[in-house]
C-alpha cells in the first residue's frame, strides 16, 4: 500500500519558481516505518515541498515507473523487508539514472552504506536523525527559491539571546578581534552548548561572510564515506563513481568549512587534514592532481583533545595546527542569565513554525528552568520549549523538570546524614529501612521543588505531582516542609 491518492503520478519538472503547488519541489519518501514517513511528510511539507510516500521498495519502483517525470529527490531507507534499500537503489538507477537519492539507515552498517554510495547515492543520513540533517540534504540538492525562502519557517540564524551572558559576550569579543583574519578556530564545549552558533558567527563576522558556510559532521559517517564527502572523488575511482564529485572543501571555496566533532576523525583522515592545513592542497579519491584549497577551517568538539593527544588517539601536530584560536563555551548552567530570553526566542520561533502562537510560560515554569542544571544545555532547553509549543501546554514539561531536579540535586544535609549513618552502622540498618528512607528523601526533594516553583501554591503543586490536595498536605507535614518567608 502506498500513501498517496490513486492517480497517475507526476512529480513535475523540478522547477523552483514560487510556492504554489504546481511548482513546489517534489520528494519521494520510501520507508517501511509509518512513523518515519509521517514525520518526514510533515517536516518537508512545512518547508514547502510536495511529498509522496511509499512503504516498500516495490511500491517506490511502481511509482517511478508510472511517473511522467522524476521527483527532485528520494529519501530511501536501507533496511526494509522485501526489496531492500540497496536493491531498490539499483533498480532506480536503471529507471531514472539521474535521480538524486539520499539513503537513510542506522549507524554501524558501513559495508552496506558504502555499497549504496558506490551505486550513486548522493548522501547518507543516520537514524535517529535531526531536522538539520534533512535540511542539509535539501539545501544541497533541492533548495527552495521562493519569494521569502520560507524564512518564517526555517529561522535557523544566529540567536542573539545566546550572547546575553558575560561569558558569551567575551566570546563574541574574541570573534570580533579575529574577524579580519583567516586563522583556524577550535571551539570546545559540552554537547548542546551552541558550538555551531559560534562557528556561524565566526563566519558571518569574517571577510568571507559572502562565501558559503559548509558544515560536516565528522561523527555521522564511516571513514570511507567521510573521506569522499570531504575531498570528493574522480570518475571511475570506484564502482559506481559515474562522474566526478566535488567534496565539501571545494564546495566551501571562498568561505568557511565547519568540521563538527573533529575528535571523531580517524587517524588516516587526520593525516590528510593536516596536509590540507599545511599545504592548502589535497587530492580527490582516485585522482593524481592537487586541488588548491581556499577555505577557512573552523572545528568543534565536545571531547578533551589534549587528553586524546596524551593517549595517542589524536595527532599532536594536528591539534596544534587547529588550536590557533581556542574558544571554550561554558555550559548553560553557568550562563543562566540567558535562559529567559532563550525561552522567549524559542517560543516565538516554534510558534511561527508550527502555526501555534503561544501566550508564553508561567512564572513557575521559568523558575523551574532557571533552577535546572541542563545537562543537555541549550539544545535541551530548545527541545523543552518545542514540546510546550507542540503540546499546547507546559504541565508535562514542568512535571518532568521537577522529577529531574529532584533526582539531580545534590543531597541535602538530611540525606547526607542518613548516608553517614548507614556507613557508620556498617550495615546494621535493615535494607528495607534503607530503601524506605532513601525514597522518602527523594520524595521530599520533589515535593519541595514543586512547592518552590509554584510559590507554595499547594493546589497547583498537587496537580503537578499528580496527587490529591489532601495527600500533599499530609506529605508536607510528614516531610516537615515549611514555606520560606
ABEGO torsion letter per residue (X at the ends): XBBBBBBBBBAEAGBBBEABAAABBBBBBBBABAAAAAAAAAAAAAAGBBBBBBABAAAAAAAAAABABBBABBBBBABBBEBBAAAAAAAAAAABAABBBBBBBBBGBAAAAAAAAAAGBABBBBOBBBAAAAAAAAAAABBBBBAAGGAAABBABBBAAAAABAAAAAAAAAAAAAAABABBBBBBEBBGAGAAAAAAAAAAABAAAABBBBBBBAAABBAAAAAAAAAEBBBGABBGBABBBBBAAAAABGBBBBBBGAAABBAAAAAAAAAAAAAGBBBBBGBABBBBBBBBBBBBBABBAAAAAAAGABBAAAAAAAAABBBBBBBAAAAAAAAAAAAAAAAAAAAAAAGBBBAEBBAAAAAAAAABAGAAEAAAAAAAAAAAAAAGBAAAAAAAAAAAAAAABBBBAAAAAAAAAAAAAGGABBAAAAAAAAAAAAAAAAAAAAAAAAGGBAAAAAAAAGBBAAAAAAAAAAAGBBBBX
